[in-house]
Amino acid sequence: MKRRVVVTGLGAVTPLGASLKSFWSGVLAGSHGFGTITRFDHAAFPVHFAAEVKDFDTAKYFSAKDARHLDRFAQFGLAAAIDAMQDSGLDLEKVDKARMGCVWASGIGGLEEIERNHRLFLEKGPSRISPFFIPKLMINAVAGQIAIQFGIQSVNYGVTSACASGGHALGLALRAIQSGECDLMISGGSEATVTALGIGGFCALRALSKRNDDPATASRPFSKDRDGFVVGEGAGGMVLEEYEAAKKRGARIYAEMLAVGMTDDAHHISAPVPDGHVAAEAMRGACKEAGVSLEEVDYINAHGTSTQLNDVMETRAIKVAFGSRAKELQVSSTKSQIGHLLGASGAVEAVATVLAIKERVVPPTINYRTPDPECDLDYVPNEPRTFQIRNALCNSFGFGGHNVSTLFGEMR
């Protein structure tokens, strides 16, 4: 019998604020984190805005020396993990570190460090490449740093599957506890690609919104007039515990993590299967694994990128999975407020999903003004909605055809 797994700690560093409190209050206020890019000269680019983390104070978490040894994506990730651990109320002196693990995600890793050292190489030669270059850029750097921070001695690795990375990390952490391999896991994802190469690459893909005159409403998931996503940055982290252990120590429990469904389109490196039937199987798979009927799911935190292909595909996938009940579901996209955090998106959106269950409120899809006939579900337009959520899915889809759907439920 699989062991039950609960969420006891949350952390978030996002364009709505560099703390869990500011993130969630921003979500409920219908705020956004979009603005003119400040991190590099964007004059030559066709897109001049992004969703940057603006109020992140490294001194809250690291010494100046330690901060210099971490790429921005790792700073975000380690900070979210530290906050999640503090939020959990765990006494690490009483934790068996040999039964404690970490799975952490990033889609791209230390892109800022790659760009900086490439410039140094071209300008001054190979002798000027930093000895910290490789340890800072590698995707598993965050998992390793979290292990050092907390003394983790069990399962520990990094996960990358493009924009599905965060969801996969949480799902694998869940299974490590369910199987008995660990009793406690720290999991999540982080990303920091508001860089010249990062923005330039997505511009070249023609994937980004070009609403330079109105960044605030540029991310318009499921709206007919959507024209692409907005690049975001940040991190989301969770502490997952075996239920009986969490109950014994009197932990505050946000929600239960029930299951994960994982599939792959096997179709195209950057375009989804149009009818959504494979993504639908990820949602169905999560419900089946948990023994939760489709009628017991009330909310879906959608991948909802604000791109033409994704939003139609995801709408179709929900209809394939849920049939006639699809239109009864509440579906919303956190990306309308924080942009697309790439490999961190599934983790940050899972944090929002868990808080939605705990606080009994459905986050909105802001900037929803013009309905698309092909996207005809209840997208919780523009305002949050008070509602008791029994079970909720959190969808993440990534280049490479990766589909992952994590399932959370209220405590029973």
Secondary structure, DSSP 8 states (H G I E B T S, - for coil): ----EEEEEEEEEBTTBSSHHHHHHHHHTT----EE--SS--TTSS--EEB------GGGT--HHHHHTS-HHHHHHHHHHHHHHHHHT--GGGS-GGGEEEEEE-SS--HHHHHHHHHHHHHH-GGGS-TTHHHHH-TTHHHHHHHHHHT--SSEEEE--GGGHHHHHHHHHHHHHHTTS-SEEEEEEEE---SHHHHHHHHHTT-B---TT-GGG---TTBTT---B-BB-EEEEEEEEEHHHHHHTT----EEEEEEEEEE--S-SSS--TT-HHHHHHHHHHHHHHT--GGG--EEE----S-HHHHHHHHHHHHHHHGGGGGGSEEE-THHHH-B-GGGHHHHHHHHHHHHHHHTEE--BTT--SBBTTB-SB--BSS-EE---SEEEEEEEETTTEEEEEEEE---
